[in-house]
Amino acid sequence: MEMLIWGGAVLTMIGVSALFWCIILAMRARKSGLPEDEIKAQLQRAVILNLAALAVSGLGLIVVIAGVILS
């Protein structure tokens, strides 16, 4: 069960890192000086990545909880 806990922790950290990357992408898009349509397209891609990062992070937390309950 210890492997579940560590595996979940790794998944959670990957998700949190991706969330920080989304913040950086959004800030770069805002500061890029591109036309509004291109900024919207970049932010929409960042939203997709953001949702995926949240899913990975949540899945990691679920795995950690399962590992704690089963041990």
N, C-alpha and C positions, 0 to 999 in steps of 0.2 A: 504494500500500500504506500510505502514511502516513495516509490517511483511515480505513483499517481500524483502525489503532492508536489514533487519536484517538476514533473512534466506539466502539471497545471500552472505552476509558478512561472515556468518558462513561457508557456503560451500567454499568460497574463502580461508578462513583461514585453513580449513581442507586440501584443495589442496596444499596450500603453506607449511603446516606442513609435508605433505607427500613428497613434493619435497625435503625438508631438510632431511627427513629420507632416501630418495634415495641417497643423497650425502653421508650420513653416511655409508649406505650399500656398496656403491662403494669403499669408502676409506677402509673399513674393508676387502673387497675382495682383493684389491690391496696389503694390508699389511699382508694378511693371510699366505703367503708363500706356498700356495697350487700349484699343477701343473697347467700349463697354461689352459688346457682344463676345469678344474673345475672353475678356475677364470672366464673364458669366460661364463660358464653356469650361474654363480652367477650374472655376469654383465648383461646377457640377461634377467634374472628375474628382475633386477633393472630397466632395460629399460622399461619393461612392466609396472612396478609400476610407473615409471616416466611419461609415456604417460597417464596412468589413472589419476595420480595426476594433470597433466596439463588439462585434460578434466574436472575434477571436479572443478578446479580453474576457468577455462574459463566459465563453466556453472554458477558458482556463480557470476562471473562478469556480465554475461548476465542477470541474475535475478536482480542484483542490478540496472543495467541500466534500465530494464523494470520497476522496482519499482519507480525509479526517474522520468521516462517519464510519468508514469500513475498517479503520485501524483501531 
